[in-house]
Amino acid sequence: MTVAQSATKAIDAVEERPARHGLVRYAAAKAGGALLSIAMVIVATFFLFRLLPGDPVRALAQGRNMTPEQLDLERRRLGLDRSLPEQFVHFVNQTVQFDLGTSYEYKRPVLDLIGERIGSTLLLTGTALVMAVSLGIWQGARAGWKPGSRFDRFSTAISLVLWSVPTFWLGLLLLMVFAAGIGPIPGLFPTRGIESVDAPDGFAYVLDVAKHMVLPCLTMVAVVYAQYLLVMRSSVLDEVGQDYVTTARAKGLRDDEIRRKHAVPNALLPTVTLVFMRIGFIVGGAVTVEAIFSWPGLGQLFYEAIRVPDFTLMQGTFLLITVSVILMNTLADVVYHVLDPRVRSA
Amino acid sequence: MLEANNLAVEFAGRGRRARAVDGVNLSVGAGEIVALVGESGCGKTTLARTLLGLERPTSGEVRYDGSALSHRGRALKAYRRQVQLILQDPMGSLNPRQTVYEAVAEGPRIHGLPDEEQVVAEALSRAGLRPPERFFLRYPHELSGGQRQRVVIAGALALNPKVLIADEPVASLDASVRGEILALLLRLRNELGLSALVVTHDLGLAWNIADRVAVMYLGRIVESGPVEQILTAPQHPYTQALLSVLPESPDRIVLTGEPPDPTRIPTGCRFHPRCQLLASGKAAAAGIDTACHSEPLPILSSAADPQTACHLTLVDS
């Protein structure tokens, strides 16, 4: 092998390496950042909820005749008699061992309670997210491709109106019209819960759940899809004026081909980030929507825990929600890195 | 080969109609390189876009190989194979998420050319990117400015066109790279018999590469002819002014007056508000100053011999 040949080989090797190593290093750095955030969240979670007014022992004892001695005993059982720093050390110790403690109210492990509820929350918010993202991206891409067109003005205006509507108001309105029924409109959909009391089996059960999902899902989609529409619209708008769109047209691509092959994939990048950030919020569900439609999910669990206040249950659900947001943000960064060759080498 | 006949393009905007191209005859013969020069806003880019079928003319027609350009889908697509575009900014004209291979292969793919990989490799090496395989998987941001512009040129060459329309092809490149890209265009003309219309505001560039030059002012061609003749002995006062600001020129003619506005084209000779010959009284001495103000000039033909749209030269000849 000549010197020149080996030199080119060496150059090739140097040129190839950074791409793969870069990704690993980048992901590791992001993961480190995420761990740091989670540690801070653990600290914040503990102290945040201690600021809430109300005494959990008193709240739990409501309606029952208990002597002050019995209350003290209960307080000791929950570990609330110890000093705040002691409680904190205990909490951190537990949490790093993936033990979220026992709920004051339910007297069962918080992890079990979360496990029971997480399925229905994921079902509702996951479906709503997929629908909102598809609707927003589709309309946003069309609106941004022909800005100022009738479709653009119409779809953007509607999405913004819905975005401005308060969730609880829209939810209650839908409940009134489509579940209770108004005038000639019969009550089409169930008012509450995830399944009927006399739920049938098999495919009929799936239909039953789907029927229960219609209104809560509709509410969630209507209120949030505007953000996907607007992000998609403005990023498509950015691509429309690019020279490569002109070049593609001059090569003979049809308008819809240019939109499909060039503008939309490039415009998707910012939307992908947004979607991943939103995936994190799926776990948190929508406290409002779950409360309105009595959806037995995590949001409702959290809502109930605040009323007590059930410290361990609140800490557990809150931690789960925040950690999933942090993890998804981190994943979004890494995915973006993989999708966009420009970020990859930077 | 490629011809514009009495071409006019109007844009409606804010109540006024802007006549970006206002009656142009221009032809590019086989194997000929024509430079279209003029200041920014004179309509040269609009003219180029219309020749490519990206803009519909308000009146007049584009002719290619003797037949008028149709804006119907299939005919237009067939036309695209013959006439290709090169833009100023190579970074912008390449999709940042496409590899070099994808960018060059796009044209052949939608036109259904066989042996895609071979076509791409050939186009890249013709554009001076050798060995082509080394560039296949590169992204635009990994290349230098000159390499990027070569990729853009390769993308055009992959369709095996007869005419290239280049809009300021080297304006965004470093001076050292500029020469290489120009040499490439000249080589392509010699090897493949390509014709080219090079749109530029740079007279030096026109001198270096063009056979013929057409000077555009406010939507119309005011002077055209063989490059040596136009650039050494310009007849039109506007061309004279353009040439006078080159570094080697002895005395400078600085144009006064407002920059031209295509929504308000002056009566008579469209250059008269800024004409240095009219201002210095030369036109009045020849007794044509009223004509400059009020008499419109005929539109220049697309003939190859030198011609000028100026009342003064009409009187002289």
Interface residues (C-beta under 8 A of the other chain):
Chain A: Q242 D243 Y244 T246 T247 A248 R249 A250 K251 G252 L253 R254 E257 H262 P265 N266 D340 P341 R342 S345
Chain B: L52 L54 G73 L76 K77 R80 R81 Q84 L85 L87 Q88 D89 G92 S93 L94 N95 P96 R97 E106 G107 I110 H111 Y139 H141 E142 V152 G155 L159
